Amino acid sequence: LTAPDVVVVGGGAIGLAIAWKSAARGLSVTVVDESPGQGASWIAAGLLAPITELHHGEEELFRLNLASAELYPGFVAELEEVSGMPAGYLATGMLAAARDRDENEALEDLFRLQERLGLEPQRLTGSEARRLEPALAPGVAGGILVEGDHQIDNRALLPALLEACKRTGVDFVAQRARAIECDAESVHGVILQDGTRIPTGSIVVAAGCWSNHLEGLPDEAQPPVRPVKGQLIHLRGPADHPLLRRNLRGLDVYVVPRPDGRLVIGATVEEMGFDLSVTAQAIFSLLRDAYEILPGVLELEITETIAGLRPGSPDNAPMLGESVLKGLVIATGHYRNGILLTPVTAAAIAELLTTGKSPALIEPFTPLRFVRSTEAVS
Ligand SMILES: Cc1cc2nc3c(=O)[nH]c(=O)nc-3n(C[C@H](O)[C@H](O)[C@H](O)COP(=O)(O)OP(=O)(O)OC[C@H]3O[C@@H](n4cnc5c(N)ncnc54)[C@H](O)[C@@H]3O)c2cc1C
């Protein structure tokens, strides 16, 4: 086998976008994945909502999320041009709605945080919110309208990324990677499940919540990811009478309307290891919580219930950049925002691979932050 410049292990949204952007910059790239275009990226709801999903104490991550949201329109335009396929991006805006007065106080807290960061959300009364989205429950006590939070149909995004990769000359190997071949300083190749060796001096580990399952690496080079289970429900309603025009968020649930009448309700957040079962409890709570802000969901047809595994990290932020070995690049741990973070991750890692320099934007997210903290403890 000839040695590609880069081997990307894992072909979810993150691995595929890195492969495409790196190949577009002139590198020869091989993606290793027995089922590319699936993983958590296929299951996700596709919210692109850095402002509505803002959390206290995560301002640095927020800046990365926002930077990626800003890259999205250009990323999608280029992707659609290269692939010749629709990528499913939709500038919908997003409404956060409070079921009652207590929840409205929680919204007030989010609103203040958003304002403090210089954002310009609009605070709404219950009736103003219902004027925008007439199907909201009569009891909705208030809301926040965020014009800049959008969505992408990830089940359109992934096929487009696969096609863009193929048209840009990325090679695919339909196998799992078993091990990484390395010495104490640097990586030398990837060993596949069937024992085949792909020699390379540069490896990107983008295998989602499975990213620390590769043999051969020293412990400190293993990214500390874990699976965080999420269940969601797909429904279908009439395309000509959409129940909802914008993305909708309650305290414990979100509803994402697609333009053809499909709707996604998500998602649970469960620490259950590698369990993919769909439970009655989860479906019950998701439907109940959605019903309480949008009663009309009960009229719709359920077309799918499904569970996926987010790649969680110890601080909920991704690990992006070079690890302890020369040539070993980590791009995982995107947790709840991997679809949102796809453009910025791809741009930053492609730049690192071509120039050898980590862009400043991803410096705070170096995988070394966990290696250092382990050393400090021991
Ligand atoms: C229910 C749910 C809802 C979500 N909603 C949103 C949302 O609204 N917005 C958002 O931005 N994010 C959302 N996410 C998070 C998002 O899905 C993830 O952060 C993102 O998909 C991670 O992408 P990835 O490419 O790193 O991992 P994955 O998509 O999981 O891809 C990993 C790939 O690696 C491959 N792989 C694994 N092991 C190996 C190996 N040894 N060798 C080769 N290949 C391997 C797998 O086959 C897979 O294709 C959601 C996630 C879930 C579960």
The ligand as an SDF file (V2000), in Angstrom:
LIG
                    3D

 53 58  0  0  0  0  0  0  0  0999 V2000
  -29.6470   11.8980   20.2930 C   0  0  0  0  0  0  0  0  0  0  0  0
  -28.5600   12.8460   19.8560 C   0  0  0  0  0  0  0  0  0  0  0  0
  -28.9180   14.1260   19.4420 C   0  0  0  0  0  0  0  0  0  0  0  0
  -27.9110   15.0200   19.0440 C   0  0  0  0  0  0  0  0  0  0  0  0
  -28.2800   16.2570   18.6080 N   0  0  0  0  0  0  0  0  0  0  0  0
  -27.3270   17.1260   18.1770 C   0  0  0  0  0  0  0  0  0  0  0  0
  -27.6930   18.3950   17.6560 C   0  0  0  0  0  0  0  0  0  0  0  0
  -28.8880   18.7210   17.5920 O   0  0  0  0  0  0  0  0  0  0  0  0
  -26.7060   19.2340   17.2340 N   0  0  0  0  0  0  0  0  0  0  0  0
  -25.3970   18.8940   17.3080 C   0  0  0  0  0  0  0  0  0  0  0  0
  -24.5420   19.7020   16.9240 O   0  0  0  0  0  0  0  0  0  0  0  0
  -25.0100   17.6800   17.7850 N   0  0  0  0  0  0  0  0  0  0  0  0
  -25.9370   16.7990   18.2220 C   0  0  0  0  0  0  0  0  0  0  0  0
  -25.5800   15.5730   18.7220 N   0  0  0  0  0  0  0  0  0  0  0  0
  -24.1390   15.2920   18.9180 C   0  0  0  0  0  0  0  0  0  0  0  0
  -23.4970   14.8370   17.6320 C   0  0  0  0  0  0  0  0  0  0  0  0
  -24.2650   13.8110   17.0560 O   0  0  0  0  0  0  0  0  0  0  0  0
  -22.0740   14.3240   17.9050 C   0  0  0  0  0  0  0  0  0  0  0  0
  -21.3370   15.2270   18.6810 O   0  0  0  0  0  0  0  0  0  0  0  0
  -21.3470   14.1250   16.5770 C   0  0  0  0  0  0  0  0  0  0  0  0
  -22.1640   13.3940   15.7000 O   0  0  0  0  0  0  0  0  0  0  0  0
  -20.0110   13.4490   16.7630 C   0  0  0  0  0  0  0  0  0  0  0  0
  -19.5100   13.1710   15.4850 O   0  0  0  0  0  0  0  0  0  0  0  0
  -18.2850   12.1960   15.2750 P   0  0  0  0  0  0  0  0  0  0  0  0
  -17.9900   12.1670   13.8330 O   0  0  0  0  0  0  0  0  0  0  0  0
  -17.1990   12.5940   16.2140 O   0  0  0  0  0  0  0  0  0  0  0  0
  -18.7900   10.7800   15.8200 O   0  0  0  0  0  0  0  0  0  0  0  0
  -19.7580    9.6930   15.1100 P   0  0  0  0  0  0  0  0  0  0  0  0
  -20.7800   10.3500   14.2720 O   0  0  0  0  0  0  0  0  0  0  0  0
  -20.2260    8.7950   16.2090 O   0  0  0  0  0  0  0  0  0  0  0  0
  -18.7830    8.9400   14.1490 O   0  0  0  0  0  0  0  0  0  0  0  0
  -17.7780    8.1020   14.6010 C   0  0  0  0  0  0  0  0  0  0  0  0
  -17.4330    7.1390   13.4970 C   0  0  0  0  0  0  0  0  0  0  0  0
  -16.2750    6.4060   13.8820 O   0  0  0  0  0  0  0  0  0  0  0  0
  -16.4240    5.0890   13.4170 C   0  0  0  0  0  0  0  0  0  0  0  0
  -15.5220    4.2340   14.2060 N   0  0  0  0  0  0  0  0  0  0  0  0
  -15.6240    3.8760   15.4990 C   0  0  0  0  0  0  0  0  0  0  0  0
  -14.5920    3.0840   15.8480 N   0  0  0  0  0  0  0  0  0  0  0  0
  -13.8280    2.9450   14.7520 C   0  0  0  0  0  0  0  0  0  0  0  0
  -12.6220    2.2250   14.4590 C   0  0  0  0  0  0  0  0  0  0  0  0
  -12.0040    1.5140   15.4060 N   0  0  0  0  0  0  0  0  0  0  0  0
  -12.1240    2.2720   13.2180 N   0  0  0  0  0  0  0  0  0  0  0  0
  -12.7330    2.9980   12.2590 C   0  0  0  0  0  0  0  0  0  0  0  0
  -13.8740    3.6900   12.4530 N   0  0  0  0  0  0  0  0  0  0  0  0
  -14.4120    3.6640   13.7020 C   0  0  0  0  0  0  0  0  0  0  0  0
  -17.9000    4.7820   13.5670 C   0  0  0  0  0  0  0  0  0  0  0  0
  -18.2770    3.7340   12.6680 O   0  0  0  0  0  0  0  0  0  0  0  0
  -18.5310    6.1210   13.1850 C   0  0  0  0  0  0  0  0  0  0  0  0
  -18.8440    6.1670   11.8130 O   0  0  0  0  0  0  0  0  0  0  0  0
  -26.5460   14.6360   19.0840 C   0  0  0  0  0  0  0  0  0  0  0  0
  -26.2120   13.3440   19.4620 C   0  0  0  0  0  0  0  0  0  0  0  0
  -27.2130   12.4490   19.8440 C   0  0  0  0  0  0  0  0  0  0  0  0
  -26.8280   11.0400   20.2210 C   0  0  0  0  0  0  0  0  0  0  0  0
  1  2  1  0
  2  3  1  0
  2 52  2  0
  3  4  2  0
  4  5  1  0
  4 50  1  0
  5  6  2  0
  6  7  1  0
  6 13  1  0
  7  8  2  0
  7  9  1  0
  9 10  1  0
 10 11  2  0
 10 12  1  0
 12 13  2  0
 13 14  1  0
 14 15  1  0
 14 50  1  0
 15 16  1  0
 16 17  1  0
 16 18  1  0
 18 19  1  0
 18 20  1  0
 20 21  1  0
 20 22  1  0
 22 23  1  0
 23 24  1  0
 24 25  2  0
 24 26  1  0
 24 27  1  0
 27 28  1  0
 28 29  2  0
 28 30  1  0
 28 31  1  0
 31 32  1  0
 32 33  1  0
 33 34  1  0
 33 48  1  0
 34 35  1  0
 35 36  1  0
 35 46  1  0
 36 37  1  0
 36 45  1  0
 37 38  2  0
 38 39  1  0
 39 40  1  0
 39 45  2  0
 40 41  1  0
 40 42  2  0
 42 43  1  0
 43 44  2  0
 44 45  1  0
 46 47  1  0
 46 48  1  0
 48 49  1  0
 50 51  2  0
 51 52  1  0
 52 53  1  0
M  END
$$$$
